Every structure is written in structure tokens, then in C-alpha cells.
Amino acid sequence: MNYIMDSAVILNNFNFSFDENIYFTTNQILDEIIDLRSKQLIESGLKQDNIRIIEPKKESLVLVKKAAKELNILHKLSEADYSILALAFELKFPLLSDDYHIQKVCLKLDLKFDSVFRGKI
């Protein structure tokens, strides 16, 4: 199965390991990974071709920012958050994130999502 991966997949789930799934993400999300354990896991996923990095189109970024503005949470999301929301919009794969603001935008845009650790809103 294919998923869109927020940094929470790696940072919040200490038992995470790559399997047959493919995880799509953006460079902005990978920039949030700073601890050694998580960096090694990312490197392993890249080598095994379980992680694929794709940057979303500007049009998609504009659309997700508009949705966040309508929800009055524009200022609560980072550029990395917008990048994975836009990628989820483009690819139509479930977005894995524990961030409730990201999940709210997913609901607004009718995007599939799931949590990693905290649960869904």
C-alpha cells in the first residue's frame, strides 16, 4: 500500500520499521528528522526504496493553504505540513500524521488520513 508520510511516522513510533509499503514524503518533512535513530531509519528506507521524495505542485499548495485559511488554522501549520497535505491531495494516498490541524485540513479536502500514535480526530 502507498502512504503519504509525515515526520510523526518516524518520530512518534519507536517500533516503526519499513515493510512492503511505499511512503511518499517531501524534502521539507525529511528536514524535520534530526535525531540519529530517525535519520538512520530514513536512510534505510531510502536505500530499500520504501521512501520516495516528491515535491508537490504550487497549485496544490495554494489549494491546501486556502482550506487551512477557511478553517482559521493557516498560522498553525508549517510549510512542511502544507507540502505533505498538497502531496496527499495530488497522489490521493492516505496521509499518516498525528497532527490534528493536518487532519482537519484532510477532512475539509476529503483526503484519507490515519494517525500514527495519538489517534484520529
Secondary structure, DSSP 8 states (H G I E B T S, - for coil): -EEEE-THHHHS-TT----S-EEEE-HHHHTT--SHHHHHHHHHHHHTT-EEE----HHHHHHHHHHHHHTT-GGGS-HHHHHHHHHHHHH---EE---HHHHHHHHHHT--EE-SSS---
